[in-house]
Each structure stands twice: as structure tokens, then as C-alpha cells.
Amino acid sequence: MKRTTIGIMLAAILLTVTACTSPSSPSTEGERQEQEQEVSREEMSSDTPYQVLAEQLKTPWAIDFEGETIYISEREGNIVQIQDGEFNRQTVHTEKPVAQIGEGGFLGFVLAPDFKESRRAFAYHSYDQDGSIMNRLVLLEQKGNEWTEAESFIEKIPGSNVHNGGRIAIGPDNHLYVTTGDSGEGELAQNQENLAGKILRLTLDGKIPENNPTAGSYVFTLGHRNSQGLAWNSEGEFYSSEHGPSGTPGGHDEINEITAGSNYGWPEILGDEQQEGLKTPVYHSGDTAIAPSGIAFDEEDQMYVATLRGQKLYRFQPESTSLDVVLEDEGRLRDVKVYNGKIYVITNNTDGRGVPSDNDDRLLVLE
């Protein structure tokens, strides 16, 4: 895959499908949304057929599945269980209270591979540490209609009102991968000793793998601003989505192919800029901001990208380097999953930056 060719073609496509966005729009999730014209959600419609599986979610963040049961994390500190059409909001008890401040809160969530037997899951949440926002990675256990912290894996991951990262995924190697944001301090992303602005890798029991790029460190890659999506294709190739800078220049949201030990350049390089030892993205959005969040691959290795600023679900086909709009007119989209051949999406219109309808937020399944 030629990175330069893909970057140029995809940037052009993105400029076409998002031409209504000002080229100089800032790229921070909150700042970008403030500059958009507010359109009533009731006036919007979509030609894409879908089914609504859940309504009135409270700022949902991540989706996962166990059989036909669906689990969704909510930023204020709940997990919603959807089983046989029944909606059950379950309380989460963590040793340090969840701090839903700015872009923080109860974020990434993924079930353990043995969840059916262990009833355990991994979660990432913000908390207040002596007046400063931090993030932590914990192991949870489901007991009836409640979840309780069983163990803390990582503490004091830098956080702030913005750029907390928070996506969690289990890779083909059966290891846990976690994105962290730069907490609004870009230079931390280049500091190998700091956990901000990184993708972390650890074992399912919270240990540092022996074959991590740096011995004794959770850091798998560095130089990230605020990664919000993680996914692998059928060949085991690893990708992440990432929010670009705010202000001028804005935009430059990214899709990166992730390789162990690589440095993705923030804040040293932007877009197609090159510097020895730093990796450029597979594509970036140029001056247009879309704020990519969750990403997922289908059985044909087509990537789906949920966008917040862009308010669209895109399908990226690597073979033809085309980017197609799959779903629009549903507002901000936080996460996407492909499960048993169906595409599941959660809206994110109740996060204070969208324009929610009476039924938001919602879990949609595309037919």
C-alpha cells in the first residue's frame, strides 16, 4: 500500500464529502462542534436502512458483545446490558470515583475473552487526583446487575478536560491494547517515560509483555495526539484512528497503520510531513476535520470509521482507496463494531456538543 498515494487520494475524497466544513475549523472534538450550524435532529433523515436497538443512552462510548447480548459503556459510569430486547442499566463501582469532566469519564470497555465464565471485563476511566484529572485501567467483575472493580492495572495516566484517549481492544495476540491522549500537552507524546499520547500493550492479567518494544514499559507506540479507535484486519494488520490539531492549521485527522515501537510524530510532524524516525499516516483529512472515533473491519477487510465532527459513518476500501458514506444525518457517531455480519453504531449527541433528539443517544444496527 503506497502511503503517499493513499494520503493524497483520500484527502481529496474527504474534502469532497465534507465540503460544508470550514477548512480552518479547529480539530479538537469540542471546539470543532461549537462552530457547526445547529440543525434540529428532527429535521434530519437517512436513506440507509437501520434498526434502533436502544434509545436514551447517556453519552455512550464503547460497544461489546457476548453471544447475542450487547454491552455499552456510558461516560457517567454505567454499563448498559441489552439482552432479548430488554434494556438494563447497571451501576459500576470503582475504587476511585469516575470523573465525567470534559471529554473524560467512563470510556473504553471490553469483555474478557472468558467473560461467559469469569464475568470479567476491562475498563478505562477518568478520576480526580488531588485536583488533577488522571485516567486508570481496571479489571471489573459483573455480579448480578452491578459491576465491581476487581483489580487496578494502571494508575495515573495523564488526563485533562481534553485528550484522554480511552479506547481498549484485545488484539489477535490475546493482549490488551489501550490508547492514551496527550492530555493537552503535546510534548508528553514524545516522552518515552510518560504514558500520555501512547498506545499501551499489556497482558490480560495486567503485566508488561516480555516482547514489548522497550523492556519494562507498557508503551507499544508513541507520538499520538488523541487516538480513539483500534482495529485489526484479517491479515493481522493493526490500525488506529486519531484526532488532529486544533486551531490553524486544523483538521489533519488520521488513520495510522500501527507497528511495534514506532513513533507517529505528534507534535513534531503533521499530515504528509516527513522526518527521520517518524511515521506518516496511511491517510489524513487535510484541513478538513472529521474527528474519527471507533473503527472496525468487516469480513472483506473494509474499514468502517465512526466520526464525531464529520457526523458520518465511512467505509474505507483499501483495494480501491475509496471512502464511501455509509450512514449520515444521525449526528455524532462514537463507536462502530462489526459483529456476525452486521454493523452496529452508537450516536453521541448527548455529550454536550451535539444536538440530541428526544430519543438520543441510540444504538443502531445497519441492515
Disulfide bonds with the S-S distance in Angstrom:
none
